[in-house]
Amino acid sequence: MSGSSTFDPYDWKSFYFKNTSRDEAGRLLSDPSVSIGTFLLRDSRRVGDYSLSVRESDEPGNQVRHYLIELDQLEDGKTQITIANQPFPDIPSLLNHFKIRVLDKTSLLYAYRKPILETVIGAYRFAGDQDHDLSFEAGERLEILSKTSDTWWEARNALNNIGMIPANYVVSIDQTSDRNSKTQSRSSIETGSTTGEERNSTSSNEEYYMPLLPAIARVLYDRVPNAYDPTQLRIKKNQTLNVTRKLANGMLEAELDGRKGMVPFTYIRFIRPTEKSQQNGR
């Protein structure tokens, strides 16, 4: 099934297919593997409006229905969206409403998410200056959702934020793995060791260092997570963490003062053995 059993209405850009046509949306949602209640958002043919495409039936020819979402400008300068004459303040409110209420034949059950074209690692730090840019650090793991041009790609980070990134600031996971394998093989020959103990990837801008876990890391930025999410770890700049595990989405599991939780990779920097020696020698 091309969807997830739950979806976050506030994460709607992860299932927003901006330039997808009505016919293409119908083709995607009509696939036999797609369940009733699966949906996606896309741009309407009417400029400035959206369309909600929903898999509502398994009956051939009537599988997918498309709903116009109109963007309205109010007299007080605020905006609202309207679907079937029902107004909502924003898209998350609309999606929340139809999670528990039926559109025509079904509620919104599963988000049809954009397929991951490629997974990449940041080769350099990128600080975006546009609202649609996605900033990232050297060594950060990103999922490429679309390649809108040769120079700019749409990507998603471990926190599910989506935006545009410069293609020449990242390298594919395959390229990184090949380079690390060659580096480790060369190191093994030179030192007589049969196993590589750590991975190093260097660029002219910043250096990405990822040791074997568990490992010690220093916090780069303060982070106060959502109070309702006990899985996330609250951290402060210059604290020292014991990182125990890396998840597939790029998040890290760490320990701090007897507490365990998750931290984003971009908020920490691993301490090299040479740094530990220098600190101990002071």
C-alpha positions in Angstrom: 0.0 0.0 0.0 1.4 3.4 -0.9 0.5 5.3 2.2 0.8 5.4 6.0 -1.8 4.3 8.5 -1.7 7.7 10.1 -0.8 11.1 8.8 0.1 14.5 10.3 -2.1 17.2 8.9 0.6 19.8 9.6 3.1 17.8 7.5 0.9 18.2 4.5 3.8 19.3 2.2 5.1 15.8 2.4 2.0 14.7 0.4 1.6 17.9 -1.7 2.3 17.0 -5.3 2.6 20.6 -6.6 2.7 20.1 -10.4 0.9 16.8 -10.6 -2.0 16.8 -13.1 -5.5 15.4 -12.4 -4.8 12.5 -14.8 -1.5 11.6 -13.1 -3.1 11.8 -9.6 -5.8 9.5 -10.8 -3.2 7.1 -12.2 -1.3 7.0 -8.9 -4.3 6.5 -6.7 -5.9 3.9 -9.0 -3.0 1.5 -8.5 -4.3 -1.9 -7.1 -1.9 -1.5 -4.1 -3.5 1.8 -3.0 -6.2 1.5 -0.3 -9.5 3.3 -0.1 -9.1 6.5 1.8 -5.6 7.3 0.4 -5.3 10.9 -0.8 -2.9 13.5 -2.0 -2.9 17.3 -2.4 -1.9 19.0 -5.6 -2.3 22.3 -7.5 -5.6 22.9 -9.2 -5.8 24.0 -12.8 -7.3 27.2 -11.3 -4.3 29.3 -10.4 -3.9 29.8 -6.6 -6.3 26.9 -5.7 -5.6 23.3 -4.7 -7.2 20.0 -5.4 -7.7 17.1 -3.0 -7.6 13.7 -4.9 -9.0 10.8 -2.9 -9.2 7.0 -3.6 -12.9 6.4 -2.7 -13.8 3.2 -4.4 -12.5 0.0 -6.0 -15.1 0.3 -8.8 -13.4 0.7 -12.2 -13.8 4.1 -13.6 -15.0 5.6 -10.2 -12.0 4.9 -8.1 -10.7 8.4 -7.6 -12.6 11.6 -6.9 -11.1 15.2 -7.0 -12.3 18.0 -4.8 -11.5 21.7 -5.5 -10.0 23.6 -2.5 -10.5 27.3 -3.1 -8.3 30.0 -1.5 -10.5 33.0 -0.5 -9.4 36.5 0.5 -11.5 37.9 3.3 -12.4 41.6 3.9 -10.1 41.8 7.0 -7.1 40.8 4.8 -7.0 37.2 6.2 -7.4 34.1 4.0 -9.4 30.9 4.3 -9.9 27.8 2.2 -13.2 26.3 1.1 -14.1 22.8 0.0 -17.7 22.1 -1.1 -18.9 25.4 0.5 -17.3 24.5 3.8 -14.7 27.1 5.0 -11.6 26.3 7.0 -8.8 28.6 8.3 -6.1 26.5 6.7 -5.2 23.1 5.1 -4.3 21.3 8.4 -7.8 22.2 9.8 -9.4 20.8 6.6 -7.5 17.6 6.8 -8.2 17.2 10.5 -11.9 17.6 9.8 -12.1 14.9 7.2 -10.0 12.5 9.2 -13.1 11.8 11.2 -15.8 12.8 8.7 -16.7 11.3 5.3 -16.2 13.3 2.1 -18.4 11.3 -0.2 -17.7 7.7 0.4 -14.7 7.7 2.7 -12.7 9.7 5.3 -9.1 10.7 4.8 -7.2 7.6 6.1 -3.8 7.4 4.4 -1.5 10.1 2.9 0.0 9.1 -0.4 3.6 10.2 0.2 6.1 11.3 -2.3 8.5 8.4 -3.2 12.1 8.8 -2.2 14.2 9.1 -5.4 17.5 9.0 -3.6 19.1 9.4 -0.2 22.0 11.9 0.1 24.5 13.3 2.6 25.4 17.0 2.9 28.9 17.6 1.7 28.8 21.2 2.8 26.7 23.3 5.1 23.8 25.2 3.4 22.0 28.1 5.1 18.9 28.8 3.0 17.8 32.4 2.7 14.4 31.8 1.1 11.2 30.5 2.8 11.2 27.5 0.5 14.9 26.6 1.1 15.8 23.7 3.4 18.9 24.4 5.4 21.2 21.5 6.4 24.6 20.7 7.9 27.6 18.9 6.4 27.0 15.2 7.1 23.2 15.5 7.4 21.1 12.8 5.8 18.4 14.0 3.4 15.8 12.3 1.2 15.4 13.6 -2.3 11.7 13.8 -3.3 12.0 15.4 -6.7 14.6 16.9 -9.0 12.9 20.0 -10.3 16.1 21.0 -12.2 19.7 20.0 -12.6 20.7 22.5 -9.9 17.9 22.5 -7.3 16.2 19.5 -5.7 13.3 19.1 -3.3 14.4 17.3 -0.1 13.1 16.1 3.3 15.2 16.0 6.5 14.9 13.8 9.6 12.4 16.2 11.2 10.1 15.9 8.1 10.8 19.4 7.0 10.7 19.8 3.2 12.4 22.4 1.0 14.7 23.1 -1.8 18.5 22.3 -1.7 21.4 23.0 -4.1 22.3 19.7 -5.9 26.0 20.4 -5.8 26.0 20.6 -2.0 25.2 16.9 -1.5 26.5 13.5 -2.4 24.5 10.3 -2.8 24.7 7.6 -0.1 26.1 5.2 -2.6 29.0 7.6 -3.5 29.7 8.1 0.2 29.7 4.4 0.9 32.1 3.7 -2.1 34.4 6.4 -1.0 34.5 5.2 2.7 35.1 1.6 1.6 38.1 2.7 -0.5 39.4 4.9 2.3 39.1 2.0 4.8 40.7 -0.5 2.4 43.6 1.8 1.8 44.0 2.4 5.6 43.9 -1.3 6.3 46.7 -2.0 3.9 48.9 0.8 5.3 48.3 -0.1 9.0 48.0 -3.9 8.6 44.5 -3.7 10.1 41.7 -5.8 8.7 38.8 -3.6 9.9 38.1 0.1 9.6 37.4 1.7 13.0 35.8 4.9 11.8 34.5 6.7 8.7 35.9 10.0 7.5 34.6 12.2 4.7 36.3 15.4 4.0 35.4 18.4 1.8 37.0 21.8 1.2 34.4 23.5 3.4 33.6 21.3 6.4 34.5 17.8 7.6 32.1 15.1 8.4 33.2 12.6 11.1 31.1 9.6 12.1 32.7 7.1 14.5 31.4 3.7 15.5 28.8 3.9 18.2 28.5 4.3 21.1 30.5 7.5 21.0 30.8 10.9 22.8 29.4 14.0 21.1 29.2 17.7 22.0 26.0 19.7 21.7 26.2 22.5 19.2 22.8 24.2 19.8 20.1 24.5 22.5 17.0 22.4 21.8 13.7 22.4 23.6 11.5 19.7 22.1 7.7 19.5 22.2 6.7 18.9 25.8 4.2 16.2 24.7 6.9 14.1 23.0 8.8 12.2 25.7 11.0 10.4 23.1 12.9 13.7 22.4 15.9 14.8 24.5 16.2 18.3 25.8 19.8 19.5 25.3 21.9 22.7 25.8 24.9 24.0 23.9 28.3 22.5 25.0 26.8 19.6 26.9 28.4 16.2 26.3 26.2 13.2 25.2 26.8 9.5 24.9 25.3 8.6 21.5 24.3 5.0 21.4 22.5 4.4 18.1 21.7 6.0 14.8 18.3 5.4 13.2 17.5 5.0 9.5 15.9 8.5 9.4 19.1 10.2 10.6 18.0 10.8 14.2 20.4 9.7 17.0 19.6 7.9 20.3 21.6 9.4 23.1 22.0 9.5 26.9 22.4 12.6 29.1 22.5 12.6 32.9 20.6 9.3 33.1 18.0 10.4 30.6 17.6 8.7 27.2 16.0 10.2 24.1 16.4 11.2 20.4 18.4 14.2 19.1 18.8 15.4 15.5 22.2 14.7 13.9 22.6 18.4 13.1 22.6 19.4 16.7 25.7 17.6 17.8 29.3 17.0 16.7 31.2 13.9 17.5 34.4 14.3 19.5 37.5 12.8 17.9 39.9 10.6 19.9 42.6 13.3 19.4 40.4 15.9 21.0 39.9 13.7 24.0 43.7 13.2 24.4 44.2 17.0 24.2 41.5 17.6 26.8 43.0 14.9 29.2 46.4 16.4 28.8 45.4 19.9 29.9 
